[in-house]
Amino acid sequence: MSEGALATCLDDGLTPEEWLLILNSRVFFWPDKKNLCNHLGARLNRGRRLIVMEFDTLGLAERHIVRMELAAINTGSTIRKPARRGLSTFSPAQRYTYEEWRKLRGRRDSVREISVVDGVPDAANYLIRYWQTSE
């Protein structure tokens, strides 16, 4: 992430340092295989050995829904034309149904990220499997 590019796309008077603190206070999950594959295939990740973990999403969501939030953008990317981001970028997962959320966003967006504020200390309880990508 480029801090220079980040400074140009922040709203609500946020500084790049404040945005990074917001991101670093969360654990992020890809909502589907397409987004995971995009991440794994990104130029920065090619040739890197990464660990991918698959979780029981229903169990994890039932336990952590009050701290779970959704975003329509990759909140950690400033490549190319970075999307605007600020205090309203993350929406509480339990506030809206998916259809309500999409209606608010103009029906053009999908969930790009799911995050849990303050981490998931019991993540191992919901781990289904994990694997390592090849170099």
N, C-alpha and C positions, 0 to 999 in steps of 0.2 A: 504494500500500500504506500502510495506516495503522499507524504504529508502536505506537499505543495498542492497537489490535485485535491486532496481532502479539504484543505482550507477553502477551496473555491466552491464546494458543493454542500457546505454545512449551513443549516438554518438555526434559528432560535439563539443566535449569538454564541453558539458552541465553538470552542477552539478544537484543533486537531487533538490536543492532549486530552480534553474532556471526552471527545468521541472515543478515543482509544480506551479510556477508563470505562466507559459504558460497555464497549465490546468485551473488554477483559473481565468484566463482572459476570459474564455469561458462559454457559456451555452451549455449543451450537450443534444442531442436527440437520442433516439434509432430509427434506420431506419425501424424496422418492429416488429411485435408481437413476433417473435421467440427470438430476442435479448432482448426485454422487459421481456419476460417470464424467460429467462435464468437469468437475473438480479434479478428478484423478487424471483426466486427459489434458489438463491445462499445461501449457509450456513449462511453467515453473515446477510442476510436479513430475514431469517426464523424467524417467531414469532415477527417481527417488524411491526409496523403500518406505512405504507408508503402512500403517496398521489401520484396517477398516473394521469397525465394530457394528454389529447389527443388534438392535434392542427390541424387546417386547414393548412396542410403542403404546399400546393400550394401557398396560400395567404402569408404565412410566408416567403417562399422561394422567391417569387416575390419581396417582400419588402426588404429582408436582404441578397440576393444572393451575393452581393459584399463582405460580411464578413462571408459567409458560407463556411465551409471546411469539407472535408471527411477524414476518417481514416479507414484503413483496420484492425486495432487492437483495443482492449479495452485499451485505452491510460492510464487509471488509474489503471490497474491491473498489479501486479507483481507476481501473484500466479503461482506456478509450474515453468515452463520454460518461463521466460518473453521474449517477443519479443523485438528486437532491436527497438529503437525509437530515434528521433532527429528532427532537423529542417525540414526535408522533410517528416515527418510522416503525416502531414496534407496537403492535396491538395485542392487548391481553387475549389469550386464546379463548378464554371462557366468556368474553364479552359478547361475541357475535357468533352466529352460525356461519359456516363457510359461505353460503349464499349471501347472507347479510354483509359479510366482509367484502366479498367481490362486488356487490352492488355499491358499497361505499367507495370502492376503488375504481368504479367505472367498468366493471366486468372484464377488464382487459388483463388484469393481473392474476397471478397464481401465487401460492405460498412458495417462496424461494428458500426461506430459512425458518427453522423453529429453534427458539432458544429458551433456556431456563436460567432465570436470574439467580445468582448466588450458587450456581453449580448443582450437581446431582451426586451427593456423597454416597448414596446407596446404588449407584449405577450398576454395580456388579450383580445386584439382585435381578436386574432386567436384561442382562446380557444373554443373547441367544447364541451368538457365535462371533468369532473374529478371524481375520486372515490378514496376511501380509502381502502387499503388492510386490511384484518383482522389480528389480532394478533395471 
